[in-house]
Amino acid sequence: MKSPFSLFAKPLVLAALLAGCGAGTENSEVKMNAVTNDENNTVARIRDGDTIFYVYVTNLPETGAKKGYRFDCDTIPKLRRLIASTGFPTDFLNATPIHDFDSQETMELKLDEQPLLSCNNPEKTFYKVEFPDKTRYFFADSAKSRTRLYNIGCQSLAENMGFKTEAAVAVTPDFITNLKVFSADDGDDISCIEGYEIGAGLAWTSGADTTLVLNKAQRLPLTTFAANRVDGSSATLSLKRTGTCDWVESTQVNAALLITGQTPYDFQGKVSCTLDITAEEGTPQAEKKTLHIKAQPLPVESNGWIRDPKSDTGVGGAPGEAGDGLCNGNEHCVYRDTRGRLWSRVDNTYRNYDQAQTNCFKLVYGGYSDWRLPTVDELRLAYRDKIYDLKEPGKLDMYSYSWSVNAVENDPAQAYFVSFYTGEALKKAKTTLLMHLCIR
């Protein structure tokens, strides 16, 4: 690498020409291809009376032409950051040669023809152009020209000039190459001595946005996430869990995050787990990948009722099987109706009205302890929703009626029950022994 103290380094050939970008002069094509790690450029000090200012000197290798872009910031720390963003080692600033403002070396830079490289840029507009091979970023300086575009070569220079890639104004390539609304010439490329390409971000070396559908008790295949920073070093990763994710196992191996685990037996229906893996969280370069794990949908009855997975435990052994959507073995049997209410299986016991209320109130069943006797309206809605389709022993094992919680208004000795044949609410003495369902 050349010495950073030399104002005029020996030119090197820039990157390959951008194919199909349009013609410039007879001897040069429009490249619009500012690059990083271009050791042709340097920083010079210029003396103007008692003032010394700094200039970024760029070289056009094909013609040997040089240009000078004066740095302009309102504080010394900002100025040093802006100079450093070009890749120039600011520790060596005071060792660079000083040239007088009216010297031949300075006059060759044509400082008054180039825009300032400023920390604050109210008169500059930031653009992006989607060429076939890559996205390039430019700025226009209205103090000089609204349509002359200057291609910026590295991310750090754009950031320290206050430009944000996400806020860049999109311009079609045709506006430059054919319509000539804007002018962009390789002579106006501002390459950087060191750095990384503008618009470059984290590179994920492993892992992607993925949605998986797993069965209950199924093993999640080992999934790896890893990312590199723009300088090639490993990015730090963080993990956020949302939903039913207690079963997920995560392990950090070197810079990679390994994720696996076995879904629980009640991982069915609308149950899901979302894992957000963020690289370099809290920084402007932060990027996220999401692994979304969904459960297999529960079997839905023809009437729209669904076996509640919390009670689908397989307790009691064969033929009970956890998570199969059926009421088998010695499992508690609970169904969810189309409105989200849960109903317990009939226990084949005749009870009077008071006993039915007490039984539901004290019932601990299917993983729940807040059962109650249903109302007349709830039983009628269940009738409309065809609850009686679940009358088989392998389901709610129900009878054709059930006590309701509603007592007869003008006769406290009677209460209503509902027929699942007709949907009618009928009266019976509270001492009558009938079957009943419980609801929650």
Buried (B, 14 or more C-beta within 10 A) or exposed (E): EEEBEEBBBEBEEBBEBBEEBBEBEEEBBBBBBBBBBBBBBBBBBBBEEEEEBBBBBBBBBBEEBBBBBBBBBEEEEBBBBBBBBBBBEBEEBEEBEEBEBEEEBBEBBEBEEBBBBBBEBEBBBBBBBEBEEEBBBBBBBEEBEEEBBBBBBBBBBBBBBBBEBEEBEEBEBEBBBEEEEBBBBBBBBBBBBBBBBBBBBBBBBEBEEEEEEBEBBBEBEEBBBBBBBBEEEBBBBBBEEEBBBEBBEBEEEEBBBBBBBBBBBBBBBEBBBBBBBBBBBEEEBBBEBBBBBBBBEBEEBEBEBBBBBBBBBBEEEEEBBBBBBBBBBEBBBBBBBBEEBBBBBBBEEEBBBEBBBEBBEEBEBBBBEEBBBBBBEBBBBBBEBBBBBBBEEEBBBBBEBBBBBBBBEEEEEBBBBBBBEEBBBEEBEBEBEBBBBBBB
